[in-house]
Amino acid sequence: MILDSFYTRWFIGPSMDFDVRREIAYTIGARSRERPGFSRNHIVDHVNALPLIKKLNGVENIYLSIVFYDIEERLLGYHYLYYDFDYEEDPELAVRKGLEFANSIKARYGAEPITYLSGRKGLGVVVVLKNYVKWDTYVLLWRTLIQPYDYHKFVDTKVLDPRRVHRIPFTYNIKPGFSRLSRLVDLRGKWIKPDEFSWSNYEPLDPSLVKAFIVEADLPLPKIIRFGGKKERSREKLPDNIVDLAGSEAIPPCIRNIIESMVRSGDIDHYARLVLVWFLKWIGFSVDDVVGFFRHYARDYDERITRYQVEYAYGLRGSRKDWLMPSCQWMKQHNLCLECGWNRNPVTYTYTRAQVHEEIKQRFFSHVKTRVGVMV
């Protein structure tokens, strides 16, 4: 009876609306085949879902849709974001990365995600939303929350499918010769019992708190670059403080989100930190400016280590290479892009919109032309 109650609560979702419908799906032949069959198109209410879940649990893998429907099977929307952390080579590492991400959401936005072990090689992370959202908003929120972190090896981007289904906690993960229960865990990784679960225990994320940027960026690159030219009055002056760049339309969405994430949580991925340093370098901020920013906001700040890393990125240490800001393609490959449509280089986005010293731009384009310091 305890599990029956849990399955019902999980099915109806954060709205606690017993009239909702969801799509339930399950494997066919999971115990005997590496690639079992798969059922779809079972849109049901919680009353009809429960006996199916009880019948199949321990026999097949059982899944629910991330989308919710009303009593007439019309689309209601998406009431939570779903992330699938999964790593065949090191499942425990995938779980640690998933918990790290979930804790970062709590630190950044005050929302507490639901986390559960998949039963085999990873962790599901559910970020409850304050209200239903449409699919385009879902995708934008999903990308924005994950963007500052280098999780591309661990997060399944195939979840960005409007009809995605995911495993129901406290059902069995079934493979040939393998069966293990999926379990809810807290943000420390400790088991949670099914009768302890309630949607109301998890603070939802208010989408309005997330700076999700939709940008149409189709301006051409500058064709003429001169030394010591007049100030371009049509372009805005950048803020003197790095933290204020998060509010500037002259800064690309990917960088604004990285700055916002550091300010809110004090902790972003190594790649995101490097990207931020390189970007700041190529729009005119000094080493001391950058070190000062991390000193103020980074929870793990160490003066010696930070200064060395920043000076290295500026080409003042180690190989003394004058590193360029990575391209938009590189940003996409490392899951740091927010798909604003620029598709060139994040610093050129700012060059077309803000006043940046001509000598810096000249040096940047010179290096691009000769491929000096280019990240590939």
N, C-alpha and C positions, 0 to 999 in steps of 0.2 A: 504493500500500500504506500510506503514511503516513496518508492521509485515511481509509482503511478502518479502521485502528487507532483513529483519533480518534473516528469515528462510533460504533464499538463501545463505547469507553470512555464517551462522552457518553450513549449509550443506557442502559447498565447503571447509571449514576448513582453517587452517593457511597457506597452500600452495597457496591459492587464485587461484587454478586451476579449472576452470569451467568444465573440462572434467572428474573430479573424480566421482567415483560411491561409494555409501555407502548402507548398508543394513538398511532399514526402517522397523520397527515393531510396532505393536499396540495391545492393548487388545481387547477382544471381550466380551461384556457384563459387562463392569466395573461398570455401574450404578446399576445393578441388582444382581451381584454376588460378594461375598467376594473373591472368587478365579475364576476370569474370564478366558476365553480362551485367546490364545496368537498366533498371526501370526508371521511367519518368512519367510526367503528366498525371500524378496523383495529387490533385489539389483538394484538400480535405479540411474539415474542422478538427478541433482537438478530440471530440468524442469519437470520431472514426479513426483518428490517427493512433490513439492509445492502444487498442487491441492489435493493430498492425505492428506497432513498436514492440509490444510484449511478445508477440508471436515470433518475430524475426530476431530479437536480441539474442546473441550467442550463436545464431545460425548464419546471418548475413550482416554486412555493414549497413547501417541505417543513417540517412541524412535528411536535413531539412533545408529549405530554401532560405536565402537571406532576404527575399522579398516577401511582403505581406499583402494579402488581398482582403477585400471586404466580403460581406455575406453573399453578394452577387458575383463574386470572383473577379471584381474589378480591382485594378491596382491601387493599393493604399500608399505604397512607397517602401522606404528602407528605414528601419528604426535603430539599426546599429551597423557599425563597420566591422568587417571580419578580416583578420590577418592570419595566414597559415605559415607558421615557422616550421620548416621541415628541412633536415639535412642528413642524408643517408650516411655520409662518412662519419659523422659525430652527432648523434641525436641529442646527447646531453648539452652540447654546445648550442644547438638550435633552441633548446628549452631555455638556456641561460640568456640567449639573445632576445627571445620572446619576452621573458620576464623583465629584462633590461628596458625593452621598448615600452612595455606596459607601465613600468614605474616612471618612465620619462613622461608619459601622457599625464599621469597623476601630478608630477612635478610642474609640468608646463601649464596645465589647464584645470587642475583640481578635480578632474574626472577619473574615476577608478575603473579600469577595464576588468572584464571577466576573463580569467585565464583557465585553460584546461589542457591536460595532457592528452595527446591524441591516442595514446595506448601503444605507440610503437616508436616513432622517430621524430617527435616534434611537439609543438604547442599551438593551440588555437588561442587567439586574442580577439575578444569581442569588445568593441568600444561602443557603449550604449549612447544613443543620441537623445537629446531632449525632445525631439519631435521627428515625425516622418520627414524624409527628404526624397527628392527625385534622384534619378540615376546620375545625371550629370553632376549634381551636387555631391553625391556619394563618391564618385570617382575623384573629384577635386579635393574633397576632404581626405580621402584615403591617401592620395599622393602627397598632400601637404604634410600630413602627420608623419609619414615615414621618410620623407625626403632628406632630413638632416643626417640620416644614419646610413652607414654602408652595410645594409642588410641584404644586398642583392643575391648573395649566395644562399640565404636562409628563407627569404620570403617568396612565396609562390605568387607571381603577378597574374597568374591565370584566374585568380579570384576576382579579377576585374571583368566579370561576366555578369550581366544583370540577372541571369537565371542560375547563378552559382548556388550549389548546395554544400553544406558542411556537416560534419559528424555531430551527432547528439551526445553530449556528455552522459556518462554512466551507461553507455552501450559498448559492446565489445568490438574491438578492432580485429577483424578476421582475415587471416591469410592462410594459405596451405601450411599445415603443421604449426600454426601460431594463433593464439587468441589471448587478448589482454584488454582489460577494462579501461575505458577512457575516464579520467577523473578530473573534477574541478580542483583547482589549487588556488591559494591566495598569492599575493604579489611576492611572497618569500618562497613560494614553491611548496608550501605545506598543504596537505590534503584538506578538502572541505567536504563534509558529509552532505548528501542530497537533501536532507531535511533542514539543513542550515541555509539553503539557497533561497534568496528572494531578490527579485529585480530591484526592489527598493533599497537593498544594501549597497548598491553601486551608483555612485553619483554620476549622472549622465553628462555628456559633453554638450555644451551649448554651441551649435555651429557658428553663431554670430561672434564667438570669441576667437575663432580661427581665422587668421588673415589668409584667406584663400584667394589667390590672385588669378583673374582671367584677363589676359592681355593680348591685344592684337598688335603684333610687332612686325611691321613690314617696311620700315624705313630703310633706305639704302645706306651702305657704308659711306663714310666721307670719301670724296674723290680727291680732294686736295688737302694736303697737310703742310702747314708752314711753321717755321720757327718764329717765335716772338710776334705773332699776329695780334690783331686787336681782339679784345674780349668779345665773345659771341653773345650778344645781349639777348638773343632769342632762346638761349639755353639757360636753364636754371643753375644757380650756384649751389653746389653740394653743401650739406651741413658740415660744420666743423667737427662734430662729435659722431663717432662711428655708430653709436646706438641710435641716433636720429636718422640714419640711412634707411632703417626699417620702414620709415614713413614717407620715403621719397619715391615718387613715380619714376625717377630717373634711374633707379636701381632695379635690376631684373628680379622677378619674383623668387627665383631660386636663392639668391643672395639675401633678399629681405627675410625670407623664411629661416635661413640659417642664423641670421642675426637675432631674429625674434626668438628662436629656439634657445640660443645661448643665454639670452637675457632672462627668459622664463625659467629654464631648467638648470642652467649652469653647467650643462654637460652635452656635448655633441660629438659625433664620430670624428675620428682622426682625419679622414678624407675631407669631411665638411670643414674642419678647422683649417686644413691646408688650403682648400679652395678659397675660404674667406680671406686668408692672409694674402694669397696671390692676387685676389681681386682688389683688396685694399691697396696693395703695392702699386697696381697699375692704374689706380685712379688718384694717386697722389698722397696717400697717408704714409707717415714715417714709421720706422721700426718702433720708436717710443710710443706712438699713437696706438699701434696694434698691441704691443705688450701691455700698455695701460688698460686697454679694453679687456684683455683676458685676466689681468690682475683684478679687475673689478667684478667680473662676472663668472669666471671659471671656478668651479668648486675644487678642482684638483690643481689649482694654480701652483706652480713652482717657478720662482723667478729665474733661476739658472737654466732650467730645461726650456722654459718658454722663450726666453730671450735667444738661446742658441737656435731653437727651431725656427723662430721668426727670422733671425739673421741669415740662417741657411736658405730659407725660402726667398729672401731678398738678394741672394747671391753674395753674401758677405762672409760666409763660412763654408767649410768643406770644399766641394768642387768649385765653388764661386761661380756657378752657372747662373746666368740672369734668367731665372725661370719665368716662363710665360703663364698666364692664366689658361687653364685647360679649355678646350673647345666645348661647345654645346653637345657635340657628339660624345665626347668623353664624359660629360656630366650625365648624359642619358645612360651610358654604359655602367656608371657607378650609382645609378638610382638617385641622382641628385637633381634631376631636371623636373620642372613643374609644367613642361609642355606649353610654354608661353607662345611658341611659334617663331622665335627668333632664329634658331638653327645656325648660328655663326659662332660668336664668342661672347660670353656675358659682358666683358668689358666694352665691347663695341656697342652693345645696347646702351650703355651709359655715355659713351662718346657721342652718340647721336642726340642725346637729351640734356647733357649737363656740360658745364665748363670744366674741362680738364686741361692741365698745362700741355701746351703743344709739344714740348720736348719729350714728355712722357709718351704721348701718342705716337710721335715720330719714332721713338725707340721701339715701341711695341710693334708697329707695322714693319719696321726694318727687320726685327727678329722673326716675325711671321714669314716674311719673304725669304729669309735665309735659313729658316727652320731652326734657329738658335733657341734653346730652352723650351722647345715645344713639347707638351705632354701628348703622348699617343697611346 
